[in-house]
Amino acid sequence: MNSPDIRVEKGHAEPEEVAALTAILLARASAHTAAPTPTATRRARWRRLEREPGFRAPHSWR
């Protein structure tokens, strides 16, 4: 159970490079878990068929 949390797949990373990468990943993770900002409500892209008129002309675009 002594496996590292971060593993370099190709090449050789110095300890400073691994520390910098870890700091960036932790900063992004903490920013992602912050309180979400409220967003505007989005309209659904689909239409309910019962609210549509019963007939559409064959040449119409809607």
N, C-alpha and C positions, 0 to 999 in steps of 0.2 A: 504494500500500500504506500510505497514511497514514490509514486509516479508524479511527475511535475504537472502543474496546472496548464502551462503553456509549453508547447513543443515546437521546435524549429524543424520544419520538414526538409528544407534544402539550404545549404550554406551554413554559416556559423554566425550566430548573433552574440555580440558582447553583452555582458550583464547590464550595461547602461542602456542598450537598445531594447532589451527585454523589459527593463523597468519603464522606459518611455512608452512602449507599446501597452504595458499594463496600465499606466496612468491614463492613457487615452481611452482605453476600453472601459475603465472604471468611471471616468468622467462622462462618457456617453451613456453608460448604464444608469448612472445617477440622474442624468438629465432626462432620460426616458421615463423614469418612474416618478417624476415630478407631477404635480397636480395638472391634469389636462386642461387646456384652455377651452372655453366653450366655443363651439363652432356654429355657424348658421345652419339652420335646418335645410336639408336638401330635399328637393322634390323627387318623387319616385319617377323612374324613367318608363314605367309601364302604366297602362291605362286600364281602368276597370271597365269591362265590357258592358256592364249594366248601366253605366253612365254615358255610353256612346250612343249616338243616334242609330236607328236600326238599319239604315241604308246608306251605303257609300257608293258614289258613282265610280265606275270602273276606271275612269281617267283621273281620279283625284289622287293627290299625293299623301293624304292623311289616312 
